[in-house]
Amino acid sequence: MRPPLPAYLTTISNSRALLAVALDWALIVACFVAAIRFSHPLVFLLSAILIARTQLALAVLMHESAHGTLLSYRRLNDIAGQLFAAAPLLLVMDFYRSGHLQHHRAPMVADDPVATIFGIDDYPVTRRELVWRLFKDATGIGYFLSARNLVRTRQRGRNPHKSAGHSMRFYAIASIVAVQSVMIGLLAAAGHAALYFGLWILPALTLLPLFGRIRAITEHAGYRASEDQRFNARTVVRRSWQTFFVGPHRIHYHIEHHEYPHVPFYRLQQVHALMVQQGRLPAANLYRSYGQVLRDVSQLKQTAEH
């Protein structure tokens, strides 16, 4: 039985959450401004990479909203999660929430929607297969394969989404249309409407799935279902440029998140320190880099084949 946490570790700070949202969008705006002002391929490439990373950061904030830990008022939490995080990514937060909470009930079981959609239920794989999967993501193929997996999962009755109420469904669709329209409108007014496709849609189809797959692999790939979720998740313990790109908003403290899913993201590092002090983090599931995880989940099967 997991020990209870001090109350302050589950306290939601609206100001810290709103600051995180503001900083993410400030970085996105800065990337578009840089690409407009400095018309150079390297600036465009750097902007695309940073925008894809920040799209992943928005996905993490949507995830936070799905847990009800973004803002302290539930309705505002849901509205902000949809408007500022899900809608920019053309997603409906309520649909995401039902599948994600199913994942939290039993990660890596046969009907875990996260394992199915990200294709992480068959690790370890060969090194060649891992490279091929990452290549498909980087070229946009993986995005459409993941979308196909999502459709098939829902058709088979796995990941059954609860129907959102009519008002919330309308709000979700309206928010997606509104956000995308504002982005296109602002870029068109600046004379650079094409950047919507080049710096928003293209990274969302390529680099975002690449970062997202590496994150998903790191979190659970190679593990089997376990009643004690500390043993089928990983934590990357050292913050670095790798966590900036693949584990934004401290989502790399993933064992801690599964143990205490109602802890806001900005307190996960403190939960990590507490669990270390209590001796409750399995050493084998703690990593210092994403590269180390990728080597482990692609090396074991190769070794076994020789």
ChimeraX attribute file (.defattr): number of C-alpha atoms within 10 A of each C-alpha:
attribute: neighborCount
match mode: 1-to-1
recipient: residues
	/A:1	4
	/A:2	8
	/A:3	9
	/A:4	7
	/A:5	12
	/A:6	9
	/A:7	8
	/A:8	9
	/A:9	16
	/A:10	18
	/A:11	14
	/A:12	21
	/A:13	14
	/A:14	15
	/A:15	10
	/A:16	15
	/A:17	20
	/A:18	14
	/A:19	11
	/A:20	18
	/A:21	19
	/A:22	13
	/A:23	13
	/A:24	21
	/A:25	19
	/A:26	11
	/A:27	15
	/A:28	21
	/A:29	14
	/A:30	15
	/A:31	21
	/A:32	22
	/A:33	14
	/A:34	15
	/A:35	22
	/A:36	17
	/A:37	10
	/A:38	12
	/A:39	10
	/A:40	11
	/A:41	10
	/A:42	11
	/A:43	17
	/A:44	20
	/A:45	14
	/A:46	14
	/A:47	24
	/A:48	25
	/A:49	20
	/A:50	21
	/A:51	26
	/A:52	28
	/A:53	26
	/A:54	22
	/A:55	26
	/A:56	26
	/A:57	26
	/A:58	25
	/A:59	23
	/A:60	21
	/A:61	28
	/A:62	30
	/A:63	23
	/A:64	26
	/A:65	26
	/A:66	23
	/A:67	18
	/A:68	23
	/A:69	25
	/A:70	29
	/A:71	23
	/A:72	14
	/A:73	12
	/A:74	13
	/A:75	11
	/A:76	14
	/A:77	20
	/A:78	22
	/A:79	19
	/A:80	20
	/A:81	28
	/A:82	28
	/A:83	22
	/A:84	21
	/A:85	28
	/A:86	27
	/A:87	24
	/A:88	20
	/A:89	21
	/A:90	17
	/A:91	19
	/A:92	23
	/A:93	25
	/A:94	24
	/A:95	17
	/A:96	16
	/A:97	20
	/A:98	17
	/A:99	19
	/A:100	19
	/A:101	19
	/A:102	18
	/A:103	19
	/A:104	16
	/A:105	13
	/A:106	17
	/A:107	25
	/A:108	25
	/A:109	15
	/A:110	13
	/A:111	16
	/A:112	23
	/A:113	25
	/A:114	22
	/A:115	20
	/A:116	21
	/A:117	18
	/A:118	23
	/A:119	18
	/A:120	21
	/A:121	20
	/A:122	12
	/A:123	19
	/A:124	21
	/A:125	19
	/A:126	18
	/A:127	18
	/A:128	10
	/A:129	12
	/A:130	18
	/A:131	14
	/A:132	12
	/A:133	16
	/A:134	19
	/A:135	15
	/A:136	18
	/A:137	24
	/A:138	19
	/A:139	16
	/A:140	19
	/A:141	16
	/A:142	21
	/A:143	21
	/A:144	14
	/A:145	16
	/A:146	17
	/A:147	13
	/A:148	12
	/A:149	17
	/A:150	18
	/A:151	13
	/A:152	14
	/A:153	18
	/A:154	13
	/A:155	11
	/A:156	9
	/A:157	10
	/A:158	18
	/A:159	23
	/A:160	15
	/A:161	15
	/A:162	11
	/A:163	11
	/A:164	14
	/A:165	10
	/A:166	9
	/A:167	8
	/A:168	17
	/A:169	16
	/A:170	11
	/A:171	16
	/A:172	23
	/A:173	15
	/A:174	13
	/A:175	22
	/A:176	20
	/A:177	14
	/A:178	15
	/A:179	17
	/A:180	16
	/A:181	12
	/A:182	11
	/A:183	16
	/A:184	19
	/A:185	15
	/A:186	13
	/A:187	18
	/A:188	14
	/A:189	10
	/A:190	11
	/A:191	11
	/A:192	15
	/A:193	15
	/A:194	12
	/A:195	19
	/A:196	18
	/A:197	12
	/A:198	13
	/A:199	22
	/A:200	23
	/A:201	15
	/A:202	17
	/A:203	25
	/A:204	23
	/A:205	19
	/A:206	22
	/A:207	25
	/A:208	28
	/A:209	26
	/A:210	26
	/A:211	21
	/A:212	21
	/A:213	20
	/A:214	19
	/A:215	22
	/A:216	18
	/A:217	23
	/A:218	27
	/A:219	25
	/A:220	25
	/A:221	26
	/A:222	21
	/A:223	20
	/A:224	17
	/A:225	16
	/A:226	14
	/A:227	10
	/A:228	13
	/A:229	19
	/A:230	19
	/A:231	18
	/A:232	21
	/A:233	29
	/A:234	28
	/A:235	28
	/A:236	25
	/A:237	18
	/A:238	14
	/A:239	15
	/A:240	12
	/A:241	11
	/A:242	16
	/A:243	20
	/A:244	16
	/A:245	19
	/A:246	25
	/A:247	28
	/A:248	22
	/A:249	20
	/A:250	23
	/A:251	25
	/A:252	28
	/A:253	25
	/A:254	24
	/A:255	27
	/A:256	26
	/A:257	24
	/A:258	20
	/A:259	18
	/A:260	17
	/A:261	19
	/A:262	16
	/A:263	25
	/A:264	25
	/A:265	25
	/A:266	17
	/A:267	16
	/A:268	24
	/A:269	17
	/A:270	12
	/A:271	21
	/A:272	20
	/A:273	13
	/A:274	15
	/A:275	17
	/A:276	13
	/A:277	10
	/A:278	10
	/A:279	10
	/A:280	14
	/A:281	20
	/A:282	15
	/A:283	12
	/A:284	9
	/A:285	18
	/A:286	18
	/A:287	17
	/A:288	14
	/A:289	18
	/A:290	21
	/A:291	12
	/A:292	12
	/A:293	22
	/A:294	18
	/A:295	14
	/A:296	16
	/A:297	21
	/A:298	20
	/A:299	16
	/A:300	16
	/A:301	15
	/A:302	14
	/A:303	9
	/A:304	7
	/A:305	7
	/A:306	5
